[in-house]
C-alpha cells in the first residue's frame, strides 16, 4: 500500500474540506471547485486527511513539500543518536596504573553518552573471592558517579561479574557538545593564525619630511 497521498485528479470524492495555501479554512466545497482553485493558484490539491468525512485537502506545491519533507527526514537521521554499549574488562587484582587507564576509557565513553558494560574476569582461585570483583566495581562506579550511574547492579555470570553504567548525559547532548567544542577549537585556531599574520606584518616606515 502506497504512503503517498492522493493529489489532483487522483482524488475521487464528491466534495472536500478545503484548506488554503496559507492554512486558512476555506470550508466544504465540491471537488471540481477545489481543483479549479488549485489551477488558479498554480498549486496542487493534496489530500492530507483521507479518513475524515469529507476528506481534508490542502492547496500546496506538492513537489516542494516532498523535497522539504525529504530534507527534514535526512537531517533527523543524521542527528539520530544510537545507543552504544561499550565494554571494558578488568581483573579483580588490577594494578593501580592499569586501573587508571581503564577508568579513563570509561570516563571517555560516558562523556560521549555511551553505556559501558564492565566485566570483571576471575581466574582460578579468584573465583572463590567474588567480593574482590564487587568492591572493584563499586569503586569504579563511585569514581565516575559525576558522569554515570549504575544502570545494572553487579551480578555473577559464570566466571565473570558484570555491571552496566549508564551516562547521565543523553547521546544527543553529548554529540551537540562535541560539535560545539570542535567549532570552538577551530575558531580558536583561526584566531591564533590571524593574530600571527598581524604580528608578522612589517611596521610602516615614517614618511620623509
C-alpha positions as CSV (number, residue, x, y, z in Angstrom):
1,X,0.0,0.0,0.0
2,X,1.4,3.4,-1.0
3,X,2.1,6.0,1.6
4,X,1.8,8.8,-1.0
5,X,-1.3,11.0,-0.5
6,X,-3.7,11.3,-3.4
7,X,-3.3,14.5,-5.4
8,X,-5.3,16.4,-8.0
9,X,-7.3,14.1,-10.3
10,X,-6.4,11.1,-8.2
11,X,-8.8,12.3,-5.6
12,X,-12.2,10.7,-6.2
13,X,-14.8,12.1,-3.8
14,X,-17.7,14.5,-4.5
15,X,-16.6,17.2,-2.0
16,X,-13.7,18.0,0.3
17,X,-12.9,20.2,3.3
18,X,-10.5,22.6,1.7
19,X,-7.5,24.3,3.4
20,X,-6.0,27.3,1.6
21,X,-2.3,27.7,0.8
22,X,-1.6,29.7,4.0
23,X,-3.5,27.3,6.2
24,X,-6.8,29.2,6.1
25,X,-10.0,27.2,6.3
26,X,-12.0,27.6,3.0
27,X,-14.7,25.1,4.1
28,X,-16.5,22.2,2.4
29,X,-16.5,22.7,-1.4
30,X,-17.2,20.4,-4.4
31,X,-14.1,18.6,-5.7
32,X,-14.5,20.4,-9.1
33,X,-14.3,23.8,-7.3
34,X,-11.3,22.7,-5.3
35,X,-9.4,21.6,-8.5
36,X,-10.4,24.9,-10.1
37,X,-8.9,26.9,-7.2
38,X,-5.7,24.7,-7.4
39,X,-5.3,25.7,-11.1
40,X,-5.9,29.4,-10.3
41,X,-3.2,29.4,-7.6
42,X,-0.9,27.1,-9.8
43,X,-0.8,24.7,-6.9
44,X,-1.7,21.0,-6.3
45,X,-4.7,19.8,-4.4
46,X,-3.4,17.3,-1.9
47,X,-5.4,15.0,0.3
48,X,-4.0,15.4,3.8
49,X,-6.7,13.6,5.9
50,X,-8.2,10.8,3.8
51,X,-10.2,9.3,6.7
52,X,-12.0,12.5,7.6
53,X,-15.6,13.0,6.3
54,X,-15.4,14.7,4.0
55,X,-11.6,14.2,3.3
56,X,-9.4,17.2,4.1
57,X,-7.4,18.6,1.2
58,X,-4.9,21.4,1.0
59,X,-3.6,23.6,-1.7
60,X,0.2,23.4,-1.9
61,X,3.2,23.0,-4.1
62,X,3.5,19.2,-3.7
63,X,6.9,18.9,-5.3
64,X,8.4,21.5,-2.9
65,X,6.6,19.8,0.0
66,X,8.1,16.4,-0.8
67,X,11.6,17.9,-1.2
68,X,11.4,19.7,2.2
69,X,10.0,16.6,3.9
70,X,12.8,14.5,2.5
71,X,15.4,17.0,3.7
72,X,13.9,17.1,7.2
73,X,13.9,13.3,7.4
74,X,17.5,13.2,6.2
75,X,18.5,15.8,8.9
76,X,16.6,13.8,11.6
77,X,18.5,10.6,10.6
78,X,21.8,12.5,10.6
79,X,21.2,13.7,14.2
80,X,19.7,10.5,15.4
81,X,21.6,9.1,18.4
82,X,22.1,5.4,18.5
83,X,22.6,3.8,21.9
84,X,26.0,2.2,22.0
85,X,27.2,-0.2,24.7
86,X,31.0,-0.2,25.1
87,X,32.7,-2.9,27.1
88,X,35.6,-2.7,29.5
89,X,37.3,-5.8,31.0
90,X,39.2,-5.8,34.3
91,X,40.9,-8.3,36.5
92,X,40.0,-8.3,40.2
93,X,43.7,-7.7,41.2
94,X,44.3,-5.0,38.6
95,X,47.3,-2.8,39.4
96,X,46.8,1.0,40.0
97,X,48.2,2.2,36.7
98,X,46.0,-0.2,34.6
99,X,43.0,0.8,36.7
100,X,43.6,4.5,36.0
101,X,43.9,3.7,32.3
102,X,40.7,1.6,32.2
103,X,38.9,4.2,34.2
104,X,40.0,6.9,31.7
105,X,38.3,4.9,28.9
106,X,35.1,4.5,30.9
107,X,35.1,8.3,31.5
108,X,35.5,9.0,27.8
109,X,32.7,6.6,26.9
110,X,30.3,8.1,29.4
111,X,31.2,11.6,28.2
112,X,30.2,10.5,24.7
113,X,26.8,9.5,26.0
114,X,27.5,5.7,25.7
115,X,26.7,3.0,28.1
116,X,29.6,0.9,29.5
117,X,29.5,-2.8,30.4
118,X,32.1,-3.5,33.0
119,X,33.3,-7.1,33.1
120,X,35.4,-8.5,36.0
121,X,37.2,-11.7,34.8
122,X,38.0,-14.2,37.5
123,X,40.6,-16.9,37.0
124,X,41.5,-20.0,39.1
125,X,41.2,-19.3,42.8
126,X,39.9,-15.8,42.2
127,X,36.5,-17.4,41.6
128,X,36.2,-18.1,45.3
129,X,36.7,-14.4,46.1
130,X,33.8,-12.6,44.3
131,X,33.9,-9.8,46.9
132,X,37.1,-8.6,45.2
133,X,35.2,-8.0,42.0
134,X,32.2,-6.5,43.7
135,X,34.4,-4.0,45.6
136,X,36.3,-3.1,42.4
137,X,33.0,-2.4,40.6
138,X,31.7,-0.3,43.5
139,X,35.0,1.7,43.5
140,X,34.7,2.4,39.7
141,X,31.1,3.4,40.0
142,X,32.0,5.9,42.7
143,X,34.9,7.3,40.8
144,X,32.7,8.1,37.7
145,X,29.5,9.0,39.5
146,X,29.6,12.5,38.2
147,X,29.3,11.2,34.7
148,X,27.3,8.0,35.0
149,X,25.2,5.8,37.3
150,X,24.8,2.1,37.9
151,X,22.1,1.0,35.4
152,X,22.6,-2.7,36.1
153,X,23.9,-3.8,39.5
154,X,26.9,-6.2,39.7
155,X,25.9,-9.8,39.1
156,X,27.8,-13.0,38.7
157,X,27.8,-14.5,35.2
158,X,29.8,-17.8,35.2
159,X,33.4,-16.9,35.7
160,X,32.7,-13.2,35.3
161,X,31.0,-10.4,37.2
162,X,29.1,-7.8,35.2
163,X,27.9,-4.3,35.9
164,X,26.4,-1.7,33.4
165,X,27.0,2.0,33.8
166,X,24.6,4.5,32.1
167,X,25.6,8.1,31.2
168,X,23.8,11.0,32.9
169,X,24.1,12.9,29.6
170,X,22.0,11.8,26.7
171,X,23.8,10.8,23.5
172,X,22.3,13.8,21.6
173,X,23.5,16.2,24.2
174,X,27.0,14.7,24.1
175,X,27.1,14.9,20.3
176,X,25.9,18.6,20.4
177,X,28.6,19.5,23.0
178,X,31.3,17.7,20.9
179,X,30.3,19.7,17.8
180,X,30.4,23.0,19.8
181,X,33.8,22.1,21.3
182,X,35.1,21.3,17.8
183,X,33.8,24.6,16.4
184,X,35.3,26.5,19.3
185,X,38.7,24.8,18.7
186,X,38.5,25.7,15.0
187,X,37.6,29.3,15.8
188,X,40.5,29.5,18.3
189,X,43.0,28.1,15.7
190,X,41.8,30.6,13.1
191,X,42.0,33.4,15.7
192,X,45.6,32.4,16.5
193,X,46.5,32.2,12.9
194,X,45.1,35.7,12.2
195,X,47.0,37.1,15.2
196,X,50.2,35.7,13.9
197,X,49.6,37.2,10.5
198,X,49.1,40.6,12.0
199,X,52.3,40.2,14.2
200,X,54.3,39.3,11.1
201,X,53.2,42.4,9.1
202,X,56.1,44.9,8.9
203,X,55.5,48.3,10.6
204,X,55.0,51.2,8.4
205,X,58.1,53.4,8.0
206,X,57.6,57.1,8.9
207,X,57.2,59.4,5.9
208,X,60.2,61.5,4.9
209,X,59.9,65.2,5.6
